[in-house]
Amino acid sequence: MNKKIYGIIALISITAGAVGFHLITQTKQLSTPEYALHYKQARPLPAFTLTDELGQPFNNNQLLDKWSLVFFGYTSCPDVCPTTLQNLNFIYQDLTTIAKNSQVLLISVDPKRDSSEKLKKYINYFNPNFKALRAEHDVLFPFARNLGLMYAITNAESSKNVVTGEEKYWVDHSASLVLINPAGKVAAIFRPEQAIGEVPTINSDNLLSDYKKIVALYQ
């Protein structure tokens, strides 16, 4: 009789262990980002100082205690930048639902044409809660490298806008989004989907799905 009881207890223990292992494994899979390049050890971001759309300094301190989605762009960008900003505006409420301390940062890669005043008008058109930052190339290049992004002024011959007198040229830049955690470290990179003849874009549903998982890892 005792052997039967011990056998039943052992069977229950084995079954419970198997179920527990399955649940732990399943939970781990559900919490693992599927689309973003997620750093298990977040990358420190060296000290920097940029200028925001209000003409105020913006440095590492403004990243603390916030989830920051950062991307490169410029006000004369014909496609990627306005598309990215529009998509982020559409999901901004979802981002802040996942993490109230979410912020979106556009960093201009065209300091020659993008003054703080111009950036303010541009960013406010999409969402007044977004911020726009700028710096000269001597600050911008190392900052870009530290984020894992790139940009380059095109070598095509430039011309001037007959109305504004501004020099016309293009700036090639990364279309990725960098996620910085509340400790001010690079936590992940969201890369765009590439298709011939189409503007590179980041799938909003995929971004929100992984954003939620990554934020949950820090709670």
N, C-alpha and C positions, 0 to 999 in steps of 0.2 A: 504493500500500500504506500509506504513511504517512498519507494522507488518511483512509483507512478506520479506522486506529487512532485518529487524533485524533477522528474522528466518534464512535467507540465510547466513548472516554473522556469526550467532551462529553455523550453521552447518559446515561452512568452518573452523571456529576456532577449533571445536571439532575434525574435520578430521585432520587438521594440527597438533593438539596436539597428536593425536593417532599415526600419521606417525612419528612425531618427537620422541615420546617415543620408537617406534619400532626401529628407527635408532640408538638411544642412546643405547638401550638394545643390539641390534645386534653388534654395535661397541664394546661394553663392552665385549661381549662374544668372539668376534674375537681377542681381545687384552689380554684375560685371558690365561695364560699358561695351557696347557692341560696335559702334561706329567711329567713335573718337579715338585718337591716339592718346591714351591715358597713361600718365607717368605714375607708377606705383610710389616712387619717391619724387615728390614735387621738386621742380628745379628752382633754385634761388634766382632772384632777379637783382643784378647789381644796381647800385644807386644810380638814379637818373633824375633829371629835372626837365620837364616840358612846360609849355604854356597853354592854358586852356582858352576856351572861346571868350572868356570874360577878361582875358589878359592876366590871369592870376597863375602863380606857379603851381605845377602839378607834379608831385614826386611819389616816391614809394609809400609815403604815409597815407596818401589818398586811396591806396589799394587795400589798406588794412581794414579788416572786419567787413569786407564786401566781396561778392562774387563778381568779377569783372570779365566781360566778353569784349575782347580787343581785336580790332582789325584795321588794316591799312587802306587808305583811299585818298581821294582828293576831289575838290569841288568841280573840276572840269572833266571828271571821269564820265565817259558816255554810257556805261552799261553796268559793270560789276558793282560799283559803289552804290548807285541809287537802288539797284535791285536788292543788294544786301541790307541796306538801311530800311527799305520798305518791308522786307521779310521780317526783320528784327522788330519793327514797329508792330507788325501783325501779331507777333507772339510775345510781345513785351509783358502783357498782363499775365500770360502763362508763366513766363520766367519769374516774375515777382511773386506769383502764387507758390512756386517751388521754393524760392528764396527771396524774402522781402528785401534783402540787402543786395539785390542784383543791380549792376550798372553796365551800360553799353558805352564803349569808348571808341570813337573814330580818331585815328592818328593820321594826319595829313602827310603824304609823301611828296608834297609839292609846296615847300615853304616859300618859294619865290613868288607864287601867285596867291597862296592861301594865308591871308592875314587872319588874326583872331576875329576881327569884325566880320570878315567874309565867312569864316567857319561858323560863327554864331548864327547868321542868317540861314546858312545851308542846313545845319543840324536841326535847327528849330522847325524847319519845314517838315521834317520827318517825325520828330518827337522832341519836345522841349526838355524831356527828362534825360535825353542822351547828352553826352559830352563830346566835344571835339578838341583835339590837342595838336600842337605843332612844335617844331624845333628846327634849327638849322641842321644841315647835313652832318656836321661834325658830331652832333649829339644823336641824330637820328640813325645813322649807319650802325654804330655799335649797339644802340637800343634794339634795332631790327634784328641784328645777329643774335642778341641775347634772348629774344622772343622766339627765334627759329623761323623768322619771316625774311622776305627779301623785297627789294624794289630797285628800279633802275630807270633813269631818264632815257628815253629813246634817242637813237642817233639820227633819226630822220631830220631833214632840214626843217627848221622852225619858221614860222611866219607870224605876222601880227594881226590881231583882230581889228578890223577896220573901224569898229564902233568903239571898243574900249581901249584899244591900243595895247592890250595885253599880248604877250608872246604866246603863240600857239604851239604846243607840243604834247606828246603823250607820256605817261609814266606807267611802265610795267610794274606790277606789284602782286604779291601773294593775295589770293582770294580766301585764304583760310581765316578761321576765327581762333584766337588763343583764349583759353580760359585760365584766369588767375584766381587762386583761392584766397580766402580771407587772411591768410598769413602773408600775402603778397608774393606767392610763388606760383610758377607756371604749373598748372595741374593737368592740362590737356590741350590738344589741338584738334579742331574740327576742320576737316578738309572738304573742299567742294567736289561735287560730281562733275566730271568732264564729259562733254558730248560734242562732237564735231558740229560746228555751226551754231552752237547754243552758248548762252552766257553761263560761265561756271557758277553754280549755286550750291548752297548747303541745304539739304533736305530738312525742313523745319521740324517735321515729326521726329526724325532721327535725332536731331539736336536736342529737342525737349526730352526725349526718352533718356538719352545719355546724361543730359544735364541733371535730371532728377536723380539718376543713379550715383553720379559723382558727388553731388551735394549730400546725398544720404550717407556716403562713406565717411563724411566728416562730422556726422551727428552722433 
